Amino acid sequence: MKFWSDTTKKLKPYIPGEQLNETEIVKLNTNENPFSPSPLVIQEIKKLVETDLKKYPDPQSNELKDSIAKFYTTDSFKIDNKNIFIGNGSDEVLAHVFMAFFSGKKLYFPNITYSFYPVYCGLYGIDYNPVPLNEKFEIEKNNYENLDGNIIFPNPNAPTGIDMPLDIIEEILIKNPDNLVVVDEAYIDFGGQSALGLINKYKNLLIVQTFSKSRSLAGMRIGFAMGDNNLIEGLTRVKDSFNSYPLDKVAQIAGKASMEDKKYFEYTSNKIIENREWTISQLKIRKIETLPSMANFIFVKVDKAESIYKKLKERKILVRYFNQPLINNFLRISIGTKKEMEILIKNIDEIMGE
Ligand SMILES: *Cc1c(COP(=O)(O)O)cnc(C)c1O
C-alpha cells in the first residue's frame, strides 16, 4: 500500500459476478442477455472497423443520442438530444451522477439494492442512509417523503427484481421537490413501467439506462441518462473533466444500430420474459418461492442457498449468492435461453433429490 492515498486505502471496491472462460458453462450470474446483439449491430461494427478507426470518436456521441431520442419520441412525448447523456456503461454514468449531484449531501437508497451505490459513496465520501425495504421486499414509499437528501433506487430493484408502479415514483418526486431522484432503469425493458415520460414535468428526475441487459451489449459498455437539460449539462461538465471520449467509435455505432433495430429488441426481450415466466412456474410446481420479478433475473428463496449455489457451480451452472443479512437464503438467477433454464431446473431437481 506504499504510495496509496488515504482514500485509496479506505476504498471497498464493487465485486462483480465471476466471468469464466469455459464455453460449456451455463452462466446465469451477471444478468447478461443470452441472445447475441442484433445482426444490424454486427454489420455496422464490421463496416466501421474496415474504414476509420484512426480518428478520435465524437466526444458527445451525438448520433447515438439522436438514435435514442428517436427511439423514445412518440406522438405524446418528445425527448431531445439535449436531454441525453452518454457514458461508458451505466456504471460510469452513475459514477458521474454521484460526483455531479450527490457529493457533499446526504443520500438515501434501499438497504437491499445495487451494491455499487455504497461503493461510489466510499469513493466520493458521501454520507448515505440505507432505507429498509418492507417485509415483502418492496420499496416503501412512506419512507421516501420529504427527505433531507437525494434519492437513488433501481426500478425494478436489484437483486429482488420487484418493480415500482409509476404513480408511486411520481409521489416520491412530488414529495421531494428539492431533492434529485435518480431512477436506475437497468432492467426496465423486461416488463416494468419507465418513468421517462415524467422528465419534462419533473426537473428533479434523472433516469439511467444501459445497453448491457436488454440490448445484449454488456461487452460494449454503453449507458445513458435522460433528464432535464440542467442535469445533462452538469453530467457533461464532470465527464469533460474526466475523459472527453468515454465511448469509442465502435460502441457509438453499435449503440445506434441497436436503437434502430426495434423489432429484434422487442423479440429478444419478449423471449426473456417468456422464459422468466416459465422458470417461475416450474419452481412453483416444486414449491420453491420466487419474488415477483419484472427483470431478466429472479430472486429465489431456498433453504441452504449457499450450498445449492456451490452444488450448481460444481455442475457448471453459475448463479449469484449474496452472503449478506436478510438475503442469505436467496439465489439470484439470470434468465437465459429456454434450453439453459431447462438445464437449471433439471439440476435443481437432482440436487434436491440427493
Ligand atoms: C447491471 C447494472 C448496472 C450497470 O450496467 P452497465 O451499463 O453494464 O455498467 C447499473 N445498475 C444496475 C441496477 C445494474 O444491475
Ligand as a Chemical Component Dictionary entry (heavy atoms), coordinates in Angstrom:
data_LIG
# 
_chem_comp.id                   LIG 
_chem_comp.type                 NON-POLYMER 
_chem_comp.pdbx_formal_charge   0 
_chem_comp.three_letter_code    LIG 
# 
loop_
_chem_comp_atom.comp_id 
_chem_comp_atom.atom_id 
_chem_comp_atom.alt_atom_id 
_chem_comp_atom.type_symbol 
_chem_comp_atom.charge 
_chem_comp_atom.model_Cartn_x 
_chem_comp_atom.model_Cartn_y 
_chem_comp_atom.model_Cartn_z 
_chem_comp_atom.pdbx_ordinal 
LIG C1 C1 C 0 -26.090 -4.042 -14.467 1  
LIG C2 C2 C 0 -26.483 -2.828 -13.701 2  
LIG C3 C3 C 0 -25.887 -1.593 -13.953 3  
LIG C4 C4 C 0 -24.649 -1.436 -14.798 4  
LIG O1 O1 O 0 -24.781 -1.648 -16.094 5  
LIG P1 P1 P 0 -23.587 -1.307 -17.092 6  
LIG O2 O2 O 0 -24.240 -0.418 -18.087 7  
LIG O3 O3 O 0 -23.186 -2.627 -17.648 8  
LIG O4 O4 O 0 -22.479 -0.624 -16.367 9  
LIG C5 C5 C 0 -26.367 -0.478 -13.288 10 
LIG N1 N1 N 0 -27.356 -0.574 -12.391 11 
LIG C6 C6 C 0 -27.925 -1.748 -12.087 12 
LIG C7 C7 C 0 -29.005 -1.798 -11.074 13 
LIG C8 C8 C 0 -27.482 -2.908 -12.727 14 
LIG O5 O5 O 0 -27.993 -4.076 -12.379 15 
# 
loop_
_chem_comp_bond.comp_id 
_chem_comp_bond.atom_id_1 
_chem_comp_bond.atom_id_2 
_chem_comp_bond.value_order 
_chem_comp_bond.pdbx_ordinal 
LIG C1 C2 SING 1  
LIG C2 C3 SING 2  
LIG C2 C8 DOUB 3  
LIG C3 C4 SING 4  
LIG C3 C5 DOUB 5  
LIG C4 O1 SING 6  
LIG O1 P1 SING 7  
LIG P1 O2 DOUB 8  
LIG P1 O3 SING 9  
LIG P1 O4 SING 10 
LIG C5 N1 SING 11 
LIG N1 C6 DOUB 12 
LIG C6 C7 SING 13 
LIG C6 C8 SING 14 
LIG C8 O5 SING 15 
# 
